[in-house]
Amino acid sequence: MKSIYLLSNIGFFGFWVYRGILHPLEKDWVELLIVLAAMVLIPIVLQRTGIVERQREQIAVALAAWALLAAYTQQPGVLAAILSLPWLLVSILTLGKALQNFLLSNRDYAEIALFSAYLFFPVGTIAAFSDRLSWTPLGFSPIIILLTAAHFHYAGFLLPWIAAQVLSKARSRVAAQVLSLLIVSGIPAVALGITLSQFDAPVWIETAAATIMASGGIVLAVWHVCLAFEKNSPVLRRSGQLGIAGCLFLGMTLALLYGWRTYFPLPFLSIPWMYALHGSVNTLGVGILGVWVWSRVDRF
């Protein structure tokens, strides 16, 4: 199966070359991050969690990711939307399998976080489908739809998966409860806050949601620091966990500042700067480093 992942990696980097040298402030950068998640990062997690085990399932996931890549080489429209449908189907089918596993599990905090990852995953794929169709429900701007797709691939799927790995090693029930609550509630809270803002809801709702989400990420960062300095922790694992912690601290601090922008405005925290800084840092920490460390934690 290594050949499938190798081809997907080659496909992603080919897409990068096809798009040319991108500027992080352009929306093409966000599209690149979504394709990275679909072609490289999420397939590794699907295999690691046992959701996708059989070779034909892994091939199907890879083909769906390639179809999504093709969708992002097209202008938004019917063809691009059709090409994004297989990836949406993958998210729904994996949710079904994750639900079966969850119902058979002991439903501890790690299992709750893991199931939430698969529960939020289809939100990202539906947003990607909407973006490719150029459909803007509830009057959201196209860039918000695109950012929703990216957010739910990383913060919606990969972040709870990483939290689940950490929670599986938790020794304190209270600490596990706090982290699980912040992560699992923070992700939909942010989506709800942004949605309600479209209907002129009080600003404090979005601010509170961003605070919950950022707090969860910061607590997860602290936990990674603690794990990194455990006795006899291998150097590579320690370095990776500290890298994850650093990226989470920076990314979630930016999210917190953006959430409080109405009360404490910072001119540089515009939407383009947020997906250039916050998005890129989270891609490195939650995406690349997070998947690398926690998919091979037993091999260090």
C-alpha positions as CSV (number, residue, x, y, z in Angstrom):
1,M,0.0,0.0,0.0
2,K,3.0,2.3,0.2
3,S,2.8,2.7,-3.6
4,I,-0.7,4.2,-3.2
5,Y,0.5,6.8,-0.7
6,L,3.6,7.5,-2.8
7,L,1.4,8.2,-5.8
8,S,-0.9,10.5,-3.8
9,N,2.2,12.4,-2.5
10,I,3.5,12.8,-6.0
11,G,0.0,13.9,-7.1
12,F,-0.1,16.6,-4.4
13,F,3.3,18.0,-5.2
14,G,2.4,17.9,-8.9
15,F,-0.7,19.9,-8.1
16,W,1.5,22.4,-6.2
17,V,3.8,22.7,-9.3
18,Y,0.8,23.0,-11.6
19,R,-0.5,25.9,-9.5
20,G,2.9,27.6,-9.6
21,I,4.5,29.6,-6.7
22,L,1.5,30.6,-4.5
23,H,1.3,33.5,-2.2
24,P,-0.1,32.6,1.2
25,L,-2.5,35.6,1.1
26,E,-4.2,34.2,-2.0
27,K,-7.2,31.8,-1.8
28,D,-5.3,29.3,-3.9
29,W,-3.2,28.7,-0.8
30,V,-6.3,27.5,1.1
31,E,-7.2,25.2,-1.8
32,L,-3.7,23.7,-1.6
33,L,-4.1,23.0,2.1
34,I,-7.4,21.2,1.5
35,V,-5.8,19.0,-1.2
36,L,-2.8,18.3,1.1
37,A,-5.3,17.1,3.8
38,A,-7.2,14.9,1.3
39,M,-4.3,13.4,-0.6
40,V,-1.7,13.0,2.1
41,L,-2.8,13.5,5.7
42,I,-6.3,12.1,6.1
43,P,-5.7,8.8,4.3
44,I,-2.9,8.1,6.8
45,V,-5.3,8.7,9.7
46,L,-8.0,6.6,8.1
47,Q,-5.6,3.6,7.9
48,R,-4.1,4.3,11.4
49,T,-7.5,4.2,13.1
50,G,-8.6,1.1,11.3
51,I,-11.5,2.7,9.5
52,V,-9.9,1.9,6.1
53,E,-8.2,-1.5,6.3
54,R,-8.8,-3.4,3.1
55,Q,-6.7,-2.7,0.0
56,R,-9.7,-1.9,-2.2
57,E,-10.9,0.6,0.4
58,Q,-7.6,2.3,0.5
59,I,-7.6,2.5,-3.3
60,A,-11.1,4.0,-3.2
61,V,-10.0,6.7,-0.8
62,A,-6.9,7.5,-2.9
63,L,-9.1,7.7,-6.1
64,A,-11.6,10.0,-4.3
65,A,-8.7,12.3,-3.2
66,W,-7.4,12.4,-6.8
67,A,-10.9,13.3,-7.9
68,L,-10.9,16.2,-5.4
69,L,-7.5,17.3,-6.7
70,A,-9.0,17.3,-10.2
71,A,-11.9,19.3,-8.9
72,Y,-9.5,22.0,-7.8
73,T,-7.9,22.2,-11.2
74,Q,-11.3,23.2,-12.6
75,Q,-13.2,26.5,-12.4
76,P,-16.1,26.3,-10.0
77,G,-19.1,24.7,-11.7
78,V,-21.0,21.5,-12.2
79,L,-18.0,19.4,-13.4
80,A,-15.8,20.5,-10.4
81,A,-18.7,19.7,-8.0
82,I,-19.1,16.3,-9.5
83,L,-15.4,15.6,-9.1
84,S,-15.6,16.5,-5.4
85,L,-18.5,14.1,-4.7
86,P,-16.4,11.0,-4.2
87,W,-14.5,12.7,-1.4
88,L,-17.8,13.7,0.2
89,L,-18.9,10.1,-0.1
90,V,-15.7,8.9,1.7
91,S,-16.5,11.2,4.6
92,I,-20.1,9.8,4.9
93,L,-19.0,6.1,4.7
94,T,-16.2,6.6,7.2
95,L,-18.6,8.3,9.6
96,G,-20.9,5.2,9.3
97,K,-18.1,2.9,10.2
98,A,-16.8,5.2,13.0
99,L,-20.3,5.2,14.5
100,Q,-20.4,1.4,14.5
101,N,-17.0,1.3,16.3
102,F,-18.1,4.0,18.7
103,L,-21.2,2.1,19.8
104,L,-19.1,-1.0,20.4
105,S,-16.5,0.9,22.4
106,N,-16.4,1.9,26.1
107,R,-17.1,5.5,25.0
108,D,-14.3,7.0,27.1
109,Y,-13.0,10.6,26.4
110,A,-10.6,9.4,23.8
111,E,-13.3,7.5,21.9
112,I,-15.6,10.5,22.1
113,A,-12.9,12.8,20.6
114,L,-12.1,10.2,17.9
115,F,-15.8,9.9,16.9
116,S,-16.2,13.6,16.8
117,A,-13.5,13.8,14.2
118,Y,-15.5,11.6,11.9
119,L,-18.7,13.4,12.8
120,F,-17.2,16.8,11.7
121,F,-15.4,15.4,8.7
122,P,-18.5,15.6,6.3
123,V,-19.0,19.3,7.2
124,G,-15.6,19.9,5.5
125,T,-16.4,17.8,2.5
126,I,-19.8,19.3,2.0
127,A,-18.2,22.8,2.2
128,A,-15.6,21.7,-0.4
129,F,-18.5,20.5,-2.6
130,S,-20.3,23.8,-2.2
131,D,-17.1,25.7,-3.0
132,R,-16.6,23.7,-6.2
133,L,-20.2,24.2,-7.2
134,S,-19.9,27.9,-6.4
135,W,-22.9,27.6,-4.1
136,T,-23.0,30.0,-1.2
137,P,-25.7,29.0,1.3
138,L,-27.1,31.4,3.9
139,G,-25.5,34.3,2.0
140,F,-21.9,33.4,3.0
141,S,-19.2,34.8,0.8
142,P,-17.3,32.3,-1.3
143,I,-14.1,32.7,0.8
144,I,-16.0,31.7,4.0
145,I,-17.2,28.5,2.3
146,L,-13.7,27.7,1.2
147,L,-12.3,28.4,4.7
148,T,-15.0,26.2,6.2
149,A,-13.8,23.4,4.0
150,A,-10.2,23.9,5.2
151,H,-11.3,24.4,8.8
152,F,-13.2,21.1,9.1
153,H,-10.4,19.1,7.4
154,Y,-7.9,20.3,9.9
155,A,-9.6,21.7,13.1
156,G,-12.6,19.5,12.5
157,F,-11.0,16.2,11.7
158,L,-7.2,16.2,12.4
159,L,-7.3,18.1,15.7
160,P,-9.9,15.8,17.5
161,W,-8.0,12.8,16.1
162,I,-4.7,14.1,17.7
163,A,-6.7,14.9,20.9
164,A,-7.9,11.3,21.0
165,Q,-4.3,10.1,20.8
166,V,-3.4,12.3,23.7
167,L,-6.5,11.4,25.7
168,S,-5.7,7.7,25.3
169,K,-2.7,8.3,27.5
170,A,-4.4,10.5,30.1
171,R,-4.0,9.6,33.7
172,S,-6.2,12.3,35.1
173,R,-9.9,11.9,34.5
174,V,-10.6,15.6,35.2
175,A,-8.0,16.8,32.8
176,A,-9.2,14.4,30.1
177,Q,-12.8,15.6,30.7
178,V,-11.7,19.3,30.3
179,L,-9.7,18.7,27.1
180,S,-12.4,16.5,25.5
181,L,-15.1,19.1,26.3
182,L,-13.2,22.0,24.9
183,I,-12.1,20.2,21.7
184,V,-15.5,18.5,21.0
185,S,-17.6,21.6,21.8
186,G,-15.3,24.3,20.4
187,I,-15.3,23.1,16.8
188,P,-19.1,23.3,16.2
189,A,-19.3,26.4,18.5
190,V,-17.1,28.4,16.1
191,A,-19.2,27.3,13.1
192,L,-22.4,28.2,15.0
193,G,-21.0,31.6,16.0
194,I,-20.0,32.5,12.5
195,T,-23.3,31.3,11.2
196,L,-25.3,33.4,13.7
197,S,-23.2,36.4,12.9
198,Q,-24.7,36.3,9.4
199,F,-28.1,37.0,11.1
200,D,-26.8,39.9,13.2
201,A,-26.5,37.9,16.4
202,P,-24.6,39.5,19.3
203,V,-20.9,39.6,18.7
204,W,-20.1,38.0,22.0
205,I,-21.4,34.7,20.7
206,E,-18.7,34.3,18.1
207,T,-16.1,35.7,20.5
208,A,-17.1,33.1,23.2
209,A,-17.0,30.3,20.6
210,A,-13.5,31.3,19.4
211,T,-12.4,31.4,23.1
212,I,-13.6,27.9,23.7
213,M,-12.0,26.6,20.5
214,A,-8.7,28.4,21.2
215,S,-8.6,27.3,24.8
216,G,-9.0,23.6,23.7
217,G,-6.0,24.0,21.3
218,I,-3.9,25.7,24.0
219,V,-4.7,23.0,26.6
220,L,-3.7,20.3,23.9
221,A,-0.5,22.2,23.3
222,V,0.3,22.2,27.1
223,W,-0.4,18.4,27.1
224,H,2.1,17.9,24.3
225,V,4.8,19.7,26.2
226,C,4.1,17.5,29.2
227,L,4.3,14.4,27.1
228,A,7.5,15.6,25.4
229,F,9.3,15.8,28.8
230,E,8.2,12.4,30.0
231,K,11.1,10.2,31.1
232,N,12.8,8.2,28.4
233,S,10.9,10.0,25.6
234,P,12.8,9.4,22.3
235,V,14.4,12.5,20.8
236,L,12.4,12.4,17.6
237,R,9.1,12.0,19.4
238,R,10.0,14.8,21.8
239,S,11.0,17.1,19.1
240,G,7.8,16.4,17.1
241,Q,5.6,16.9,20.2
242,L,7.3,20.2,21.0
243,G,6.8,21.3,17.4
244,I,3.1,20.4,17.6
245,A,2.8,22.4,20.9
246,G,4.6,25.5,19.4
247,C,2.3,25.5,16.3
248,L,-0.8,25.0,18.4
249,F,0.2,27.9,20.8
250,L,0.8,30.2,17.9
251,G,-2.2,29.2,15.8
252,M,-4.7,29.2,18.6
253,T,-3.4,32.5,20.0
254,L,-4.0,34.0,16.6
255,A,-7.5,32.5,16.6
256,L,-8.2,34.0,20.0
257,L,-7.0,37.4,18.9
258,Y,-9.2,37.2,15.8
259,G,-12.2,36.1,17.9
260,W,-11.8,39.2,20.1
261,R,-11.1,41.6,17.2
262,T,-14.4,43.5,17.8
263,Y,-13.2,44.5,21.3
264,F,-9.5,44.7,20.6
265,P,-9.0,45.4,16.9
266,L,-5.7,44.5,15.3
267,P,-5.5,45.8,11.7
268,F,-3.2,43.0,10.5
269,L,-5.6,40.3,11.5
270,S,-7.6,40.3,8.3
271,I,-9.1,37.1,6.8
272,P,-6.2,36.8,4.2
273,W,-3.6,37.2,7.0
274,M,-5.5,34.6,9.1
275,Y,-5.4,31.9,6.5
276,A,-1.8,32.8,5.7
277,L,-0.7,32.7,9.3
278,H,-3.2,30.7,11.4
279,G,-4.0,28.3,8.5
280,S,-0.4,27.6,7.6
281,V,0.8,27.2,11.2
282,N,-2.1,24.8,11.9
283,T,-1.3,22.9,8.8
284,L,2.3,22.4,10.0
285,G,1.4,21.6,13.6
286,V,-2.0,19.9,13.5
287,G,-1.5,18.5,10.0
288,I,2.1,17.5,9.1
289,L,3.7,17.2,12.5
290,G,0.6,15.9,14.2
291,V,0.0,13.1,11.7
292,W,3.7,12.2,11.5
293,V,4.2,12.0,15.3
294,W,0.9,10.2,16.2
295,S,0.8,7.8,13.3
296,R,4.1,6.4,14.2
297,V,4.3,7.0,17.9
298,D,4.9,3.3,18.6
299,R,7.8,3.2,16.1
300,F,10.1,5.8,17.6
